[in-house]
Amino acid sequence: MMMCDHTGTFFQEKIVTIIGNPEAKVETWTLLQAIHWSIQLELQNFVLEVDCKPIFDGLQANIIGVS
């Protein structure tokens, strides 16, 4: 995982090794770790990027369903 500032400049990284299947489960765990890390750093505004389509689709469906 890596963090960049608002200009896209890299400023911190965290290496996590996870072995598992299916890919979406591992990607979900990594996303959760990134959220925890952001909270630990007391970030107020941040953007998380994911490249796992099942996670993106699931998050999108939940966001759209929220009123």
C-alpha positions in Angstrom: 0.0 0.0 0.0 1.3 3.5 -0.7 0.1 7.0 0.1 0.5 10.1 -2.0 -0.4 13.7 -1.2 -2.9 15.8 -3.1 -0.3 16.4 -5.9 0.3 12.7 -6.4 3.7 12.8 -4.8 4.5 9.6 -2.9 5.1 10.1 0.9 4.7 6.8 2.7 4.3 3.0 2.1 3.3 0.0 4.0 4.1 -3.6 2.9 1.6 -6.3 3.6 2.0 -9.9 2.6 -1.2 -11.8 2.3 -1.7 -15.3 0.8 -5.2 -16.5 0.1 -8.0 -17.2 -2.3 -10.2 -15.9 -3.8 -8.5 -12.7 -5.0 -11.5 -10.6 -4.0 -11.2 -11.8 -0.4 -7.5 -10.8 -0.2 -8.2 -7.5 -1.9 -11.0 -6.8 0.5 -8.7 -7.5 3.5 -6.1 -5.2 2.0 -8.7 -2.4 1.5 -9.7 -2.8 5.1 -6.1 -2.5 6.2 -5.7 0.7 4.1 -8.7 2.2 5.9 -7.3 1.3 9.3 -4.0 2.8 8.3 -5.6 6.0 7.2 -7.5 6.2 10.5 -4.2 5.6 12.5 -2.6 8.5 10.6 -5.6 10.6 11.4 -6.2 11.5 7.8 -9.3 13.7 7.4 -9.8 13.5 3.6 -8.4 10.6 1.6 -9.1 8.6 -1.6 -8.8 4.9 -1.8 -8.2 3.3 -5.2 -9.0 -0.3 -5.9 -8.4 -2.3 -9.1 -10.5 -5.4 -8.2 -13.8 -5.2 -10.1 -15.9 -7.3 -7.7 -14.9 -5.0 -4.8 -15.6 -1.9 -6.8 -19.0 -3.3 -8.0 -19.9 -4.2 -4.4 -19.0 -0.8 -3.0 -20.7 0.9 -5.8 -23.9 -1.1 -5.2 -23.9 -0.3 -1.5 -23.3 3.4 -2.1 -26.1 3.7 -4.6 -28.4 1.9 -2.2 -27.8 4.4 0.6 -30.3 7.1 0.9 
